[in-house]
Structures are given as C-alpha cells and as structure tokens.
Amino acid sequence: MFKKNVGSTDRALRIIVGLALIAGFFMTSGSYSWLYLIGIVPLVTGLMSSCALYTIFGISTCKLKQE
C-alpha cells in the first residue's frame, strides 16, 4: 500500500494534534469553526504512518533498520 515514512515521535505528535483540532471543532462555535476539521489530515497520516508530502519531498522520519 503506502510506504511508511513517519517515525514514532512524528506519528504520536500528528495523532495528538489531529485529535486536539477535531476536539476544538466540537468545543467551539462560529463561522470559522469548520477550519478545525483540518485536524483530519494529521490524524489520518499519523494513523497510516505515511505522509504524501514526505513522499514527494523524499523525507522520512522513520529510523532505518541496521543490517
């Protein structure tokens, strides 16, 4: 499927930020509260351990296996 390119620390931060933004959506009201739904992006990339932008730019935060 997708190549894993998100390390464990990066993954944890993405999940926390994503959940916080989504929680902000439900806790606020206003005309721009829908912007908190952008938290879906870091949440999904954290859960999948794969980031499309990292793939495009050739970045990986995963530790390499020592052989």
GIRAZI-V101475 format. One record per residue. N is the residue number from 1. RES is the residue in one small letter. SS is DSSP state (hx for helix, st for strand, lp for the rest). PHI is phi in whole degrees, 0 to 359 (999 if undefined). NEAR is the number of other ideal C-beta (glycine too) atoms within 10 Angstrom. Layout:
n->N res->RES ss->SS phi->PHI near->NEAR
n->N res->RES ss->SS phi->PHI near->NEAR
This chain:
n->1 res->m ss->lp phi->999 near->5
n->2 res->f ss->lp phi->260 near->12
n->3 res->k ss->lp phi->285 near->10
n->4 res->k ss->lp phi->285 near->15
n->5 res->n ss->lp phi->223 near->19
n->6 res->v ss->lp phi->243 near->23
n->7 res->g ss->lp phi->286 near->14
n->8 res->s ss->hx phi->293 near->11
n->9 res->t ss->hx phi->293 near->9
n->10 res->d ss->hx phi->300 near->20
n->11 res->r ss->hx phi->297 near->21
n->12 res->a ss->hx phi->297 near->12
n->13 res->l ss->hx phi->296 near->14
n->14 res->r ss->hx phi->297 near->22
n->15 res->i ss->hx phi->294 near->16
n->16 res->i ss->hx phi->296 near->13
n->17 res->v ss->hx phi->296 near->15
n->18 res->g ss->hx phi->299 near->20
n->19 res->l ss->hx phi->294 near->14
n->20 res->a ss->hx phi->296 near->13
n->21 res->l ss->hx phi->294 near->18
n->22 res->i ss->hx phi->293 near->17
n->23 res->a ss->hx phi->297 near->12
n->24 res->g ss->hx phi->299 near->14
n->25 res->f ss->hx phi->299 near->16
n->26 res->f ss->hx phi->281 near->9
n->27 res->m ss->hx phi->264 near->9
n->28 res->t ss->lp phi->243 near->11
n->29 res->s ss->lp phi->223 near->7
n->30 res->g ss->lp phi->155 near->7
n->31 res->s ss->lp phi->286 near->6
n->32 res->y ss->lp phi->249 near->7
n->33 res->s ss->hx phi->293 near->13
n->34 res->w ss->hx phi->295 near->9
n->35 res->l ss->hx phi->295 near->13
n->36 res->y ss->hx phi->296 near->17
n->37 res->l ss->hx phi->293 near->12
n->38 res->i ss->hx phi->298 near->13
n->39 res->g ss->hx phi->297 near->19
n->40 res->i ss->hx phi->296 near->13
n->41 res->v ss->hx phi->296 near->16
n->42 res->p ss->hx phi->294 near->22
n->43 res->l ss->hx phi->296 near->19
n->44 res->v ss->hx phi->292 near->14
n->45 res->t ss->hx phi->293 near->22
n->46 res->g ss->hx phi->290 near->21
n->47 res->l ss->hx phi->290 near->13
n->48 res->m ss->hx phi->274 near->15
n->49 res->s ss->lp phi->59 near->18
n->50 res->s ss->lp phi->217 near->18
n->51 res->c ss->lp phi->236 near->24
n->52 res->a ss->hx phi->295 near->12
n->53 res->l ss->hx phi->294 near->10
n->54 res->y ss->hx phi->298 near->18
n->55 res->t ss->hx phi->296 near->13
n->56 res->i ss->hx phi->298 near->8
n->57 res->f ss->hx phi->270 near->9
n->58 res->g ss->lp phi->72 near->7
n->59 res->i ss->lp phi->261 near->12
n->60 res->s ss->lp phi->214 near->16
n->61 res->t ss->lp phi->258 near->15
n->62 res->c ss->lp phi->285 near->16
n->63 res->k ss->lp phi->285 near->8
n->64 res->l ss->lp phi->282 near->6
n->65 res->k ss->lp phi->286 near->5
n->66 res->q ss->lp phi->274 near->4
n->67 res->e ss->lp phi->250 near->3
